Amino acid sequence: MPRDRGVIVEIIPRGSLSRNEILERMNELDGSLVAQYDVSFFSITYRTQYMGKPIDSRGLIIVPQGVGRADLLMYTHGTELPSEILGARDVSPSNYSGEMETNRDVRNMGLGWASAGYVVFMPDYIGYGITIGSDHPYMYMEEMFISNIDGLLAAKEYIMTRTDLSYDNRLFLAGWSQGGAASLSTHRFIQEQYADEFHVLGSSHLAGPHNFERFHNDKMGRGGEEVLIMPIFSWAVYSINKFSELRRPTDQLYNYPVFDQMSSILTPSSDPALVFKPYFRTNILNGNDTAYEAVLKRNSNHQGWLPEGKVILHHGDEDEIVPYYNSEDARDGILEAGGDVAFYTYPGGGHTSELGNFIINTTIEFNQLR
């Protein structure tokens, strides 16, 4: 019986670039440290599921020229606002066709690792690309995983049916910020649910909110303060409520009208005490909202499982967006379980300053695992 998810719907050629052209597009590092091969890239449309119903989504697949074996690598991108007005189409990987300036993640991570010899798959996510206008399941890892794993299955089908590359289910995972949490959770979920389809050799994560429960309660508990990331934190609360089993009326959560993801992002204040209902905040912080707490725990992947394959964590120790403790907690939890962990601390590093180091060190680590 054919699968009803993870199958290719359409392939659209987007272009090809030589190694030298790739070097011209990489601006986060000296690309010559990683780039070796010319590449071709394609938009891949695949069947997936959104809130239990069929939907088509897209990603970008980038194929190095001159290699004989496919080392598949999925890169999950960081937070981008889901608005056409704010450039969401320019950050959707599947729309990339060789531009010099748009889509930093494709130009640096995608082209960089593909030119290093990996077949790179970059999902748009639901809410971007051809699904723009649908609420993105922001920071709710279980729903994000559904479309991402279906994209990986389609990428595998592409490799095995439309290239001459050999493939033995090997997979590498990488992500930054929101995508860092997505890539670590994907490592876990593949191991638990799709071990017959993929073998994760290594996963590498920059500045991911891995201990999401601690991260969430840290922000929620700062009543009377200005929380720097309040718009996207509010979006995360909205998304967790919508895409989990909670599904509470938003007037039980918010002090202002919230009816979709954009209204959750357009907060009237940066103070959580003014954004959220007192009863909601208080019950979370005193531990009385056990249903909500259960969802937060389930959405945290810093402990409670033993990874097969190596986990590589990266974090700047002065990150003001996703605190450093998230990667510390993941290191400690995975080591406690007996896992293989490498931890790169970048002294003085912020949330966006270490992309070059992340790319270089991930390439070194992954090359040792191939």
Buried (B, 14 or more C-beta within 10 A) or exposed (E): EEEEBBBBEEBEEBEBBBBEBBBEBBEBBEBEBBBBBBBBBBBBBBBBBBEEEEBBBBBBBBBBBEBEEBBBBBBBBBBBBBBEEEEBBBBBBBBBBBEEEBBBBBBBBBBBBBBBBBBBBBBBBBBBBBBBEBBBBBBBBBBBBBBBBBBBBBBBBBBEEBBEBEBEBBBBBBBBBBBBBBBBBBBBBBBEEBEEBBBBBBBBBBBBBBBBBBBBBBBBBBBEEEBEBBBBBBBBBBBBBBBBEBEEEBEEBBBBEBEEBBBBBEBEBBBBBBBBBEEBBEBBEEEEBEEBBBBBEBBBBBBEBEBBBBBBBBBBBBBEBBBBBBBBBBBBBBBEEEBBBBBBBBEEBBBBBBBBBBBBBBBEBBBEBE
